[in-house]
Amino acid sequence: MALLVQKFGGTSVGTVERIEAVGDKIKGFRDKGDDIVVVVSAMSGETNRLIGLANDITDEPTPREMDVLVSTGEQVTIALLSMALNKRGCPARSYTGGQVRITTDDTHTKARILDIDEDKMRSDIEQGRVIVVAGFQGVDEKGNITTLGRGGSDTTAVALAAALKADECQIYTDVDGVYTTDPRVVESAQRLEQITFEEMIEMASLGSKVLQIRSVEFAGKYSVPLRVLSSFKEGPGTLISIDNEGGMEQPLVSGIAFNRDEAKLTLVGVPDIPGIASKILKPVSDQNIELDMIVQNVGVDNCTDFTFTVHRNDYKKALAILEQVCADLGAKQVVGDDTIAKVSIVGVGMRSHAGVATTMFDALSQEGINIQMISTSEIKISVVIDEKYMELAVRTLHTAFDLDKSE
């Protein structure tokens, strides 16, 4: 008998039929004696529909009213799922974020959780009820409805699991686990039985869309075992937990992540003086443009070249800013490229093995793939390459690090 927090996303509850299927799945766990707390998203497409309604009214809806509006999507789902469970003889009670008392700060549309009052939930659990909680939402200290931002239902589930000291937080989605890379790119991609929090955070930040990065960070901070499962296919999924939990030696590389949405900007012939990096990057970051990889070349003749990457959606805006910076600093020119991609290898096993970078670079070289930028950390190596070679690079590295082999 275990206490499980189970989260079902929008696709999993996208129709009445799918909500009924979720009800069957939850009842199966209850019949085995498990205590269940369920977190649900709005039905797929509903949040976008509500945002569309707001945009039909005004181009600049106030954040407070947007939170009031979009939070209604989850309220529909919790009621329907509770009805489905009660119909199956499985006592259930629905709660909005405010009713269960998930207290957040007052930053509307992207609030952060401050506290959770678990007393009401524990009382229901003791009485044999399944608790169905609206994900993605809470209330601030003044009682205003707040939302946690896109993907916030994952964060709600992990936060509830941490507060309740649940045995496991299970994230049900439309894939049956975390794979060594995207199976749509590499047919031989393998589902991972287990991955560490560190690796999953890197995979999520580098482009893997299976889990929202904030929820993984939360789970890692509070040591909440996290499992990714499919709503539509039975299986063990992938367990995300602390490093070396099973006492087994970690594989050299656990996965290959990639991101097509990258663009590169280079300021050529910048004066090589102290503080120049700040003068280049501050105007960009002041416009809320997130920077990724940054490389500054060795200075020659008192000049240097400075390169960084941004999200492709920010490319034109960043380019315009850099043109002005170029003029202000007396640099030679700005060079931009929005046809690049980032490919990364991730694995905690890198810490104890030499030669990983050499294997990566040799494999890419043999396929004639030129590396434009390199970034490393303890457990990842990322390279920027021409976008047209991205899928070839992913397949090549997947094979080079023996990820094609099933256990």
Contacts in CASP RR format, 6 or more apart in sequence:
PFRMAT RR
TARGET T0000
AUTHOR 0000-0000-0000
METHOD contacts of the structure
MODEL  1
MALLVQKFGGTSVGTVERIEAVGDKIKGFRDKGDDIVVVVSAMSGETNRL
IGLANDITDEPTPREMDVLVSTGEQVTIALLSMALNKRGCPARSYTGGQV
RITTDDTHTKARILDIDEDKMRSDIEQGRVIVVAGFQGVDEKGNITTLGR
GGSDTTAVALAAALKADECQIYTDVDGVYTTDPRVVESAQRLEQITFEEM
IEMASLGSKVLQIRSVEFAGKYSVPLRVLSSFKEGPGTLISIDNEGGMEQ
PLVSGIAFNRDEAKLTLVGVPDIPGIASKILKPVSDQNIELDMIVQNVGV
DNCTDFTFTVHRNDYKKALAILEQVCADLGAKQVVGDDTIAKVSIVGVGM
RSHAGVATTMFDALSQEGINIQMISTSEIKISVVIDEKYMELAVRTLHTA
FDLDKSE
1 32 0 8 1.000
1 33 0 8 1.000
1 34 0 8 1.000
1 35 0 8 1.000
2 34 0 8 1.000
2 35 0 8 1.000
2 166 0 8 1.000
2 167 0 8 1.000
2 168 0 8 1.000
3 34 0 8 1.000
3 35 0 8 1.000
3 37 0 8 1.000
3 125 0 8 1.000
3 164 0 8 1.000
3 165 0 8 1.000
3 166 0 8 1.000
3 167 0 8 1.000
4 29 0 8 1.000
4 34 0 8 1.000
4 35 0 8 1.000
4 36 0 8 1.000
4 37 0 8 1.000
4 166 0 8 1.000
4 167 0 8 1.000
4 168 0 8 1.000
4 169 0 8 1.000
4 170 0 8 1.000
5 36 0 8 1.000
5 37 0 8 1.000
5 38 0 8 1.000
5 39 0 8 1.000
5 157 0 8 1.000
5 158 0 8 1.000
5 160 0 8 1.000
5 161 0 8 1.000
5 164 0 8 1.000
5 166 0 8 1.000
5 168 0 8 1.000
5 169 0 8 1.000
5 170 0 8 1.000
6 26 0 8 1.000
6 29 0 8 1.000
6 36 0 8 1.000
6 37 0 8 1.000
6 38 0 8 1.000
6 39 0 8 1.000
6 157 0 8 1.000
6 169 0 8 1.000
6 170 0 8 1.000
6 172 0 8 1.000
7 38 0 8 1.000
7 39 0 8 1.000
7 40 0 8 1.000
7 41 0 8 1.000
7 135 0 8 1.000
7 153 0 8 1.000
7 154 0 8 1.000
7 156 0 8 1.000
7 157 0 8 1.000
7 169 0 8 1.000
7 170 0 8 1.000
7 171 0 8 1.000
7 172 0 8 1.000
8 22 0 8 1.000
8 38 0 8 1.000
8 39 0 8 1.000
8 40 0 8 1.000
8 41 0 8 1.000
8 81 0 8 1.000
8 172 0 8 1.000
8 231 0 8 1.000
9 40 0 8 1.000
9 41 0 8 1.000
9 44 0 8 1.000
9 153 0 8 1.000
9 172 0 8 1.000
9 173 0 8 1.000
9 231 0 8 1.000
10 40 0 8 1.000
10 41 0 8 1.000
10 42 0 8 1.000
10 43 0 8 1.000
10 44 0 8 1.000
10 45 0 8 1.000
10 77 0 8 1.000
11 18 0 8 1.000
11 44 0 8 1.000
11 173 0 8 1.000
11 174 0 8 1.000
11 231 0 8 1.000
12 18 0 8 1.000
12 22 0 8 1.000
12 41 0 8 1.000
12 172 0 8 1.000
12 173 0 8 1.000
12 174 0 8 1.000
12 231 0 8 1.000
12 232 0 8 1.000
13 19 0 8 1.000
13 22 0 8 1.000
13 40 0 8 1.000
13 41 0 8 1.000
13 43 0 8 1.000
13 44 0 8 1.000
13 77 0 8 1.000
13 80 0 8 1.000
13 81 0 8 1.000
14 43 0 8 1.000
14 44 0 8 1.000
15 43 0 8 1.000
16 80 0 8 1.000
18 231 0 8 1.000
19 77 0 8 1.000
19 80 0 8 1.000
19 81 0 8 1.000
19 84 0 8 1.000
20 84 0 8 1.000
21 231 0 8 1.000
22 81 0 8 1.000
22 84 0 8 1.000
22 172 0 8 1.000
22 231 0 8 1.000
23 81 0 8 1.000
23 84 0 8 1.000
23 85 0 8 1.000
23 88 0 8 1.000
23 90 0 8 1.000
24 88 0 8 1.000
25 172 0 8 1.000
25 231 0 8 1.000
26 36 0 8 1.000
26 38 0 8 1.000
26 85 0 8 1.000
26 90 0 8 1.000
26 130 0 8 1.000
27 85 0 8 1.000
27 88 0 8 1.000
27 89 0 8 1.000
27 90 0 8 1.000
29 36 0 8 1.000
30 36 0 8 1.000
30 90 0 8 1.000
30 130 0 8 1.000
35 125 0 8 1.000
35 128 0 8 1.000
36 130 0 8 1.000
36 131 0 8 1.000
37 121 0 8 1.000
37 125 0 8 1.000
37 130 0 8 1.000
37 131 0 8 1.000
37 133 0 8 1.000
37 160 0 8 1.000
37 161 0 8 1.000
37 164 0 8 1.000
37 166 0 8 1.000
38 81 0 8 1.000
38 130 0 8 1.000
38 131 0 8 1.000
38 132 0 8 1.000
38 133 0 8 1.000
39 133 0 8 1.000
39 134 0 8 1.000
39 135 0 8 1.000
39 153 0 8 1.000
39 156 0 8 1.000
39 157 0 8 1.000
39 160 0 8 1.000
40 74 0 8 1.000
40 77 0 8 1.000
40 78 0 8 1.000
40 81 0 8 1.000
40 132 0 8 1.000
40 133 0 8 1.000
40 134 0 8 1.000
40 135 0 8 1.000
40 153 0 8 1.000
41 74 0 8 1.000
41 77 0 8 1.000
41 135 0 8 1.000
41 136 0 8 1.000
41 151 0 8 1.000
41 153 0 8 1.000
42 70 0 8 1.000
42 73 0 8 1.000
42 74 0 8 1.000
42 76 0 8 1.000
42 77 0 8 1.000
42 136 0 8 1.000
43 73 0 8 1.000
43 76 0 8 1.000
43 77 0 8 1.000
46 73 0 8 1.000
46 76 0 8 1.000
47 70 0 8 1.000
47 73 0 8 1.000
50 69 0 8 1.000
50 70 0 8 1.000
50 72 0 8 1.000
50 73 0 8 1.000
51 66 0 8 1.000
51 70 0 8 1.000
53 69 0 8 1.000
54 61 0 8 1.000
54 65 0 8 1.000
54 66 0 8 1.000
54 69 0 8 1.000
55 61 0 8 1.000
61 69 0 8 1.000
63 108 0 8 1.000
63 109 0 8 1.000
64 108 0 8 1.000
64 144 0 8 1.000
66 108 0 8 1.000
66 109 0 8 1.000
66 147 0 8 1.000
67 108 0 8 1.000
67 109 0 8 1.000
67 137 0 8 1.000
67 144 0 8 1.000
67 145 0 8 1.000
67 146 0 8 1.000
67 147 0 8 1.000
68 145 0 8 1.000
70 147 0 8 1.000
71 96 0 8 1.000
71 134 0 8 1.000
71 136 0 8 1.000
71 137 0 8 1.000
71 138 0 8 1.000
71 145 0 8 1.000
71 147 0 8 1.000
74 96 0 8 1.000
74 134 0 8 1.000
74 135 0 8 1.000
74 136 0 8 1.000
74 137 0 8 1.000
74 153 0 8 1.000
75 96 0 8 1.000
75 134 0 8 1.000
77 134 0 8 1.000
78 94 0 8 1.000
78 95 0 8 1.000
78 96 0 8 1.000
78 132 0 8 1.000
78 133 0 8 1.000
78 134 0 8 1.000
79 94 0 8 1.000
81 92 0 8 1.000
81 94 0 8 1.000
81 132 0 8 1.000
82 92 0 8 1.000
82 93 0 8 1.000
82 94 0 8 1.000
82 132 0 8 1.000
85 91 0 8 1.000
85 92 0 8 1.000
85 130 0 8 1.000
85 132 0 8 1.000
86 92 0 8 1.000
90 130 0 8 1.000
91 127 0 8 1.000
91 128 0 8 1.000
91 129 0 8 1.000
91 130 0 8 1.000
92 129 0 8 1.000
92 130 0 8 1.000
92 131 0 8 1.000
92 132 0 8 1.000
93 124 0 8 1.000
93 129 0 8 1.000
93 130 0 8 1.000
93 131 0 8 1.000
93 132 0 8 1.000
94 132 0 8 1.000
94 133 0 8 1.000
94 134 0 8 1.000
95 120 0 8 1.000
95 121 0 8 1.000
95 131 0 8 1.000
95 132 0 8 1.000
95 133 0 8 1.000
95 134 0 8 1.000
96 133 0 8 1.000
96 134 0 8 1.000
96 137 0 8 1.000
96 138 0 8 1.000
97 133 0 8 1.000
97 134 0 8 1.000
97 135 0 8 1.000
97 137 0 8 1.000
97 138 0 8 1.000
97 139 0 8 1.000
97 156 0 8 1.000
98 137 0 8 1.000
98 138 0 8 1.000
98 139 0 8 1.000
98 143 0 8 1.000
98 145 0 8 1.000
99 120 0 8 1.000
100 116 0 8 1.000
100 117 0 8 1.000
100 120 0 8 1.000
100 121 0 8 1.000
100 131 0 8 1.000
100 133 0 8 1.000
101 116 0 8 1.000
101 117 0 8 1.000
101 120 0 8 1.000
101 139 0 8 1.000
102 113 0 8 1.000
102 115 0 8 1.000
102 116 0 8 1.000
102 137 0 8 1.000
102 138 0 8 1.000
102 139 0 8 1.000
102 156 0 8 1.000
102 159 0 8 1.000
103 113 0 8 1.000
103 114 0 8 1.000
103 115 0 8 1.000
103 116 0 8 1.000
103 117 0 8 1.000
103 138 0 8 1.000
103 139 0 8 1.000
103 140 0 8 1.000
103 141 0 8 1.000
104 111 0 8 1.000
104 112 0 8 1.000
104 113 0 8 1.000
104 114 0 8 1.000
104 138 0 8 1.000
104 139 0 8 1.000
104 140 0 8 1.000
104 146 0 8 1.000
104 148 0 8 1.000
105 111 0 8 1.000
105 112 0 8 1.000
105 114 0 8 1.000
105 140 0 8 1.000
105 146 0 8 1.000
106 140 0 8 1.000
106 141 0 8 1.000
106 142 0 8 1.000
106 144 0 8 1.000
106 146 0 8 1.000
107 146 0 8 1.000
108 144 0 8 1.000
108 146 0 8 1.000
108 147 0 8 1.000
109 147 0 8 1.000
109 149 0 8 1.000
110 147 0 8 1.000
110 148 0 8 1.000
110 149 0 8 1.000
111 138 0 8 1.000
111 140 0 8 1.000
111 146 0 8 1.000
111 147 0 8 1.000
111 148 0 8 1.000
111 149 0 8 1.000
112 148 0 8 1.000
113 138 0 8 1.000
113 148 0 8 1.000
113 155 0 8 1.000
113 156 0 8 1.000
113 159 0 8 1.000
116 159 0 8 1.000
116 160 0 8 1.000
116 163 0 8 1.000
118 160 0 8 1.000
118 163 0 8 1.000
118 164 0 8 1.000
121 131 0 8 1.000
121 160 0 8 1.000
121 164 0 8 1.000
122 164 0 8 1.000
124 131 0 8 1.000
125 131 0 8 1.000
133 156 0 8 1.000
133 160 0 8 1.000
134 156 0 8 1.000
135 148 0 8 1.000
135 152 0 8 1.000
135 153 0 8 1.000
135 156 0 8 1.000
135 157 0 8 1.000
136 147 0 8 1.000
136 148 0 8 1.000
136 149 0 8 1.000
136 151 0 8 1.000
136 152 0 8 1.000
136 153 0 8 1.000
136 156 0 8 1.000
137 145 0 8 1.000
137 146 0 8 1.000
137 147 0 8 1.000
137 148 0 8 1.000
137 156 0 8 1.000
138 145 0 8 1.000
138 146 0 8 1.000
138 147 0 8 1.000
138 148 0 8 1.000
139 145 0 8 1.000
139 146 0 8 1.000
140 146 0 8 1.000
148 155 0 8 1.000
148 156 0 8 1.000
150 212 0 8 1.000
151 212 0 8 1.000
151 214 0 8 1.000
151 215 0 8 1.000
152 212 0 8 1.000
152 214 0 8 1.000
152 215 0 8 1.000
154 171 0 8 1.000
154 211 0 8 1.000
154 212 0 8 1.000
154 214 0 8 1.000
154 215 0 8 1.000
155 212 0 8 1.000
155 214 0 8 1.000
155 215 0 8 1.000
155 218 0 8 1.000
157 169 0 8 1.000
157 171 0 8 1.000
157 215 0 8 1.000
158 169 0 8 1.000
158 215 0 8 1.000
158 218 0 8 1.000
158 219 0 8 1.000
158 222 0 8 1.000
158 224 0 8 1.000
158 226 0 8 1.000
159 218 0 8 1.000
160 166 0 8 1.000
160 169 0 8 1.000
161 168 0 8 1.000
161 169 0 8 1.000
161 219 0 8 1.000
161 224 0 8 1.000
162 218 0 8 1.000
162 219 0 8 1.000
162 222 0 8 1.000
162 224 0 8 1.000
166 224 0 8 1.000
167 225 0 8 1.000
168 225 0 8 1.000
168 226 0 8 1.000
168 227 0 8 1.000
169 219 0 8 1.000
169 224 0 8 1.000
169 225 0 8 1.000
169 226 0 8 1.000
169 227 0 8 1.000
170 227 0 8 1.000
170 229 0 8 1.000
171 211 0 8 1.000
171 215 0 8 1.000
171 226 0 8 1.000
171 227 0 8 1.000
171 228 0 8 1.000
171 229 0 8 1.000
172 229 0 8 1.000
172 230 0 8 1.000
172 231 0 8 1.000
173 210 0 8 1.000
173 228 0 8 1.000
173 229 0 8 1.000
173 230 0 8 1.000
173 231 0 8 1.000
174 230 0 8 1.000
174 231 0 8 1.000
174 232 0 8 1.000
175 210 0 8 1.000
175 228 0 8 1.000
175 230 0 8 1.000
176 191 0 8 1.000
176 228 0 8 1.000
176 229 0 8 1.000
176 230 0 8 1.000
176 233 0 8 1.000
176 235 0 8 1.000
176 237 0 8 1.000
177 191 0 8 1.000
177 192 0 8 1.000
177 210 0 8 1.000
177 228 0 8 1.000
177 229 0 8 1.000
177 230 0 8 1.000
177 237 0 8 1.000
177 238 0 8 1.000
178 191 0 8 1.000
178 192 0 8 1.000
178 195 0 8 1.000
178 200 0 8 1.000
178 203 0 8 1.000
178 208 0 8 1.000
178 210 0 8 1.000
178 211 0 8 1.000
178 228 0 8 1.000
178 238 0 8 1.000
178 240 0 8 1.000
179 189 0 8 1.000
179 190 0 8 1.000
179 191 0 8 1.000
179 192 0 8 1.000
180 186 0 8 1.000
180 189 0 8 1.000
180 190 0 8 1.000
180 192 0 8 1.000
180 254 0 8 1.000
180 255 0 8 1.000
180 256 0 8 1.000
180 398 0 8 1.000
180 403 0 8 1.000
181 189 0 8 1.000
181 255 0 8 1.000
181 256 0 8 1.000
181 257 0 8 1.000
181 258 0 8 1.000
181 394 0 8 1.000
181 398 0 8 1.000
181 403 0 8 1.000
182 189 0 8 1.000
182 208 0 8 1.000
182 258 0 8 1.000
182 394 0 8 1.000
183 189 0 8 1.000
185 258 0 8 1.000
185 391 0 8 1.000
185 394 0 8 1.000
185 395 0 8 1.000
186 256 0 8 1.000
186 394 0 8 1.000
186 395 0 8 1.000
186 398 0 8 1.000
186 404 0 8 1.000
188 398 0 8 1.000
188 403 0 8 1.000
188 404 0 8 1.000
189 398 0 8 1.000
189 403 0 8 1.000
190 403 0 8 1.000
190 404 0 8 1.000
190 405 0 8 1.000
190 406 0 8 1.000
190 407 0 8 1.000
191 237 0 8 1.000
191 238 0 8 1.000
192 238 0 8 1.000
192 254 0 8 1.000
192 255 0 8 1.000
193 236 0 8 1.000
193 237 0 8 1.000
193 238 0 8 1.000
193 239 0 8 1.000
193 407 0 8 1.000
194 238 0 8 1.000
194 239 0 8 1.000
194 240 0 8 1.000
194 241 0 8 1.000
194 245 0 8 1.000
194 246 0 8 1.000
195 203 0 8 1.000
195 238 0 8 1.000
195 239 0 8 1.000
195 240 0 8 1.000
195 254 0 8 1.000
196 240 0 8 1.000
196 241 0 8 1.000
196 242 0 8 1.000
196 243 0 8 1.000
196 244 0 8 1.000
196 250 0 8 1.000
196 254 0 8 1.000
196 348 0 8 1.000
197 216 0 8 1.000
197 219 0 8 1.000
197 220 0 8 1.000
197 226 0 8 1.000
197 240 0 8 1.000
197 241 0 8 1.000
197 242 0 8 1.000
197 243 0 8 1.000
198 243 0 8 1.000
198 348 0 8 1.000
198 379 0 8 1.000
199 254 0 8 1.000
199 255 0 8 1.000
199 346 0 8 1.000
199 347 0 8 1.000
199 348 0 8 1.000
199 379 0 8 1.000
200 211 0 8 1.000
200 216 0 8 1.000
200 226 0 8 1.000
200 240 0 8 1.000
201 213 0 8 1.000
201 216 0 8 1.000
201 217 0 8 1.000
202 257 0 8 1.000
202 344 0 8 1.000
202 346 0 8 1.000
202 347 0 8 1.000
202 377 0 8 1.000
202 379 0 8 1.000
202 380 0 8 1.000
203 210 0 8 1.000
203 255 0 8 1.000
203 257 0 8 1.000
203 346 0 8 1.000
204 210 0 8 1.000
204 211 0 8 1.000
204 212 0 8 1.000
204 213 0 8 1.000
204 216 0 8 1.000
205 213 0 8 1.000
206 257 0 8 1.000
206 258 0 8 1.000
206 259 0 8 1.000
206 342 0 8 1.000
206 344 0 8 1.000
206 346 0 8 1.000
206 380 0 8 1.000
206 382 0 8 1.000
207 257 0 8 1.000
207 258 0 8 1.000
207 259 0 8 1.000
208 257 0 8 1.000
210 228 0 8 1.000
211 226 0 8 1.000
211 228 0 8 1.000
211 240 0 8 1.000
215 226 0 8 1.000
216 226 0 8 1.000
216 240 0 8 1.000
218 224 0 8 1.000
219 225 0 8 1.000
219 226 0 8 1.000
219 240 0 8 1.000
220 242 0 8 1.000
223 242 0 8 1.000
225 239 0 8 1.000
225 240 0 8 1.000
225 241 0 8 1.000
226 239 0 8 1.000
226 240 0 8 1.000
226 241 0 8 1.000
227 237 0 8 1.000
227 238 0 8 1.000
227 239 0 8 1.000
227 240 0 8 1.000
228 237 0 8 1.000
228 238 0 8 1.000
228 240 0 8 1.000
229 235 0 8 1.000
229 236 0 8 1.000
229 237 0 8 1.000
230 237 0 8 1.000
243 250 0 8 1.000
243 348 0 8 1.000
244 250 0 8 1.000
250 347 0 8 1.000
250 348 0 8 1.000
250 349 0 8 1.000
251 347 0 8 1.000
251 349 0 8 1.000
252 347 0 8 1.000
252 349 0 8 1.000
252 350 0 8 1.000
252 353 0 8 1.000
252 356 0 8 1.000
252 401 0 8 1.000
253 345 0 8 1.000
253 346 0 8 1.000
253 347 0 8 1.000
253 349 0 8 1.000
253 350 0 8 1.000
253 356 0 8 1.000
253 401 0 8 1.000
253 403 0 8 1.000
254 346 0 8 1.000
254 347 0 8 1.000
254 348 0 8 1.000
254 349 0 8 1.000
255 345 0 8 1.000
255 346 0 8 1.000
255 347 0 8 1.000
255 398 0 8 1.000
255 401 0 8 1.000
255 403 0 8 1.000
256 343 0 8 1.000
256 344 0 8 1.000
256 345 0 8 1.000
256 346 0 8 1.000
256 394 0 8 1.000
256 397 0 8 1.000
256 398 0 8 1.000
256 401 0 8 1.000
256 403 0 8 1.000
257 343 0 8 1.000
257 344 0 8 1.000
257 346 0 8 1.000
258 341 0 8 1.000
258 342 0 8 1.000
258 343 0 8 1.000
258 344 0 8 1.000
258 390 0 8 1.000
258 393 0 8 1.000
258 394 0 8 1.000
259 341 0 8 1.000
259 342 0 8 1.000
260 312 0 8 1.000
260 341 0 8 1.000
260 387 0 8 1.000
260 390 0 8 1.000
261 311 0 8 1.000
261 312 0 8 1.000
261 313 0 8 1.000
262 292 0 8 1.000
262 309 0 8 1.000
262 310 0 8 1.000
262 311 0 8 1.000
262 312 0 8 1.000
262 340 0 8 1.000
262 341 0 8 1.000
262 342 0 8 1.000
262 384 0 8 1.000
263 309 0 8 1.000
263 310 0 8 1.000
263 311 0 8 1.000
263 312 0 8 1.000
263 314 0 8 1.000
263 315 0 8 1.000
263 318 0 8 1.000
263 336 0 8 1.000
263 337 0 8 1.000
263 338 0 8 1.000
263 340 0 8 1.000
264 307 0 8 1.000
264 308 0 8 1.000
264 309 0 8 1.000
264 336 0 8 1.000
264 337 0 8 1.000
264 338 0 8 1.000
264 340 0 8 1.000
264 372 0 8 1.000
264 373 0 8 1.000
264 384 0 8 1.000
265 307 0 8 1.000
265 308 0 8 1.000
265 309 0 8 1.000
265 310 0 8 1.000
265 315 0 8 1.000
265 318 0 8 1.000
265 319 0 8 1.000
265 322 0 8 1.000
265 334 0 8 1.000
265 335 0 8 1.000
265 336 0 8 1.000
266 305 0 8 1.000
266 306 0 8 1.000
266 307 0 8 1.000
266 334 0 8 1.000
266 335 0 8 1.000
266 336 0 8 1.000
267 280 0 8 1.000
267 305 0 8 1.000
267 306 0 8 1.000
267 307 0 8 1.000
267 322 0 8 1.000
267 325 0 8 1.000
267 326 0 8 1.000
267 329 0 8 1.000
267 331 0 8 1.000
267 334 0 8 1.000
268 305 0 8 1.000
268 331 0 8 1.000
268 332 0 8 1.000
268 333 0 8 1.000
268 334 0 8 1.000
268 335 0 8 1.000
269 303 0 8 1.000
269 304 0 8 1.000
269 305 0 8 1.000
269 331 0 8 1.000
269 332 0 8 1.000
269 333 0 8 1.000
270 276 0 8 1.000
270 280 0 8 1.000
270 303 0 8 1.000
270 304 0 8 1.000
270 305 0 8 1.000
270 306 0 8 1.000
270 329 0 8 1.000
270 331 0 8 1.000
271 302 0 8 1.000
271 303 0 8 1.000
271 329 0 8 1.000
271 330 0 8 1.000
271 331 0 8 1.000
272 299 0 8 1.000
272 302 0 8 1.000
272 303 0 8 1.000
272 304 0 8 1.000
276 304 0 8 1.000
276 306 0 8 1.000
276 329 0 8 1.000
277 294 0 8 1.000
277 296 0 8 1.000
277 306 0 8 1.000
279 325 0 8 1.000
279 328 0 8 1.000
279 329 0 8 1.000
280 306 0 8 1.000
280 322 0 8 1.000
280 325 0 8 1.000
280 329 0 8 1.000
281 291 0 8 1.000
281 294 0 8 1.000
281 308 0 8 1.000
283 321 0 8 1.000
283 324 0 8 1.000
283 325 0 8 1.000
284 291 0 8 1.000
284 308 0 8 1.000
284 310 0 8 1.000
284 318 0 8 1.000
284 321 0 8 1.000
284 322 0 8 1.000
285 291 0 8 1.000
287 317 0 8 1.000
287 318 0 8 1.000
287 321 0 8 1.000
289 310 0 8 1.000
289 311 0 8 1.000
289 314 0 8 1.000
289 317 0 8 1.000
289 318 0 8 1.000
289 321 0 8 1.000
290 310 0 8 1.000
290 311 0 8 1.000
290 314 0 8 1.000
291 308 0 8 1.000
291 309 0 8 1.000
291 310 0 8 1.000
292 308 0 8 1.000
292 309 0 8 1.000
292 310 0 8 1.000
292 311 0 8 1.000
292 342 0 8 1.000
293 308 0 8 1.000
293 309 0 8 1.000
293 342 0 8 1.000
293 373 0 8 1.000
293 375 0 8 1.000
293 382 0 8 1.000
293 384 0 8 1.000
294 306 0 8 1.000
294 307 0 8 1.000
294 308 0 8 1.000
294 309 0 8 1.000
295 306 0 8 1.000
295 307 0 8 1.000
295 308 0 8 1.000
295 373 0 8 1.000
295 374 0 8 1.000
296 304 0 8 1.000
296 305 0 8 1.000
296 306 0 8 1.000
296 307 0 8 1.000
297 304 0 8 1.000
297 305 0 8 1.000
297 306 0 8 1.000
297 307 0 8 1.000
298 304 0 8 1.000
303 332 0 8 1.000
307 373 0 8 1.000
309 340 0 8 1.000
309 342 0 8 1.000
309 373 0 8 1.000
309 384 0 8 1.000
310 318 0 8 1.000
312 338 0 8 1.000
315 336 0 8 1.000
315 338 0 8 1.000
319 334 0 8 1.000
319 336 0 8 1.000
322 334 0 8 1.000
323 334 0 8 1.000
325 331 0 8 1.000
326 332 0 8 1.000
326 333 0 8 1.000
326 334 0 8 1.000
339 386 0 8 1.000
339 387 0 8 1.000
339 388 0 8 1.000
340 372 0 8 1.000
340 384 0 8 1.000
340 385 0 8 1.000
340 386 0 8 1.000
340 387 0 8 1.000
341 384 0 8 1.000
341 385 0 8 1.000
341 386 0 8 1.000
341 387 0 8 1.000
341 389 0 8 1.000
341 390 0 8 1.000
341 393 0 8 1.000
342 382 0 8 1.000
342 383 0 8 1.000
342 384 0 8 1.000
343 382 0 8 1.000
343 383 0 8 1.000
343 385 0 8 1.000
343 390 0 8 1.000
343 393 0 8 1.000
343 394 0 8 1.000
343 397 0 8 1.000
344 380 0 8 1.000
344 381 0 8 1.000
344 382 0 8 1.000
344 383 0 8 1.000
345 356 0 8 1.000
345 360 0 8 1.000
345 380 0 8 1.000
345 381 0 8 1.000
345 397 0 8 1.000
345 401 0 8 1.000
346 379 0 8 1.000
346 380 0 8 1.000
347 379 0 8 1.000
347 380 0 8 1.000
348 379 0 8 1.000
349 379 0 8 1.000
350 356 0 8 1.000
350 378 0 8 1.000
350 379 0 8 1.000
350 380 0 8 1.000
350 381 0 8 1.000
351 378 0 8 1.000
351 379 0 8 1.000
356 381 0 8 1.000
357 376 0 8 1.000
357 381 0 8 1.000
359 400 0 8 1.000
359 401 0 8 1.000
360 381 0 8 1.000
360 383 0 8 1.000
360 397 0 8 1.000
360 400 0 8 1.000
361 371 0 8 1.000
362 400 0 8 1.000
363 396 0 8 1.000
363 397 0 8 1.000
363 399 0 8 1.000
363 400 0 8 1.000
364 371 0 8 1.000
364 383 0 8 1.000
364 385 0 8 1.000
364 393 0 8 1.000
364 396 0 8 1.000
364 397 0 8 1.000
366 396 0 8 1.000
367 389 0 8 1.000
367 392 0 8 1.000
367 393 0 8 1.000
367 396 0 8 1.000
369 385 0 8 1.000
369 386 0 8 1.000
369 389 0 8 1.000
369 392 0 8 1.000
369 393 0 8 1.000
369 396 0 8 1.000
370 385 0 8 1.000
370 386 0 8 1.000
371 383 0 8 1.000
371 384 0 8 1.000
371 385 0 8 1.000
372 383 0 8 1.000
372 384 0 8 1.000
372 385 0 8 1.000
372 386 0 8 1.000
373 383 0 8 1.000
373 384 0 8 1.000
374 381 0 8 1.000
374 382 0 8 1.000
374 383 0 8 1.000
374 384 0 8 1.000
375 381 0 8 1.000
375 382 0 8 1.000
375 383 0 8 1.000
376 382 0 8 1.000
383 393 0 8 1.000
385 393 0 8 1.000
398 404 0 8 1.000
END
